[in-house]
Amino acid sequence: MIFALLFILAFLLGLAVYLLTNRWVIAVLVPTGLFVVNTLLDTEAKANWGMTFVFGLPIVFVAGLLGAYVVELRRFGGDELGEVEASDED
């Protein structure tokens, strides 16, 4: 359950950052950086840092990247591939 919440928060943050900056690298780095800083500042859970990074970091990275990807699909509609395939048939 916690990984689902982490994914949703990172996705929304990546989506918002991409809407503001139009740069997918920043949309991925902001949620990932916040996750790393938040994990390192939690000194009470120092024994679980390894598990947190192994499982949480890929989730946050993919969620931020997916947020940027969704914005791109919504802006351009994702129909470019359909148009190319239709023109090749003629």
Protein Blocks (a to p, Z undefined) as FASTA:
>chain_A
ZZmmmmmmmmmmmmmmmmmnopaklmmmmmmmmmmmmmmmmmmlmmmmmmmmmmmmmmmm
mmmmmmmmmmmmmmnoommmmmmmmmmmZZ
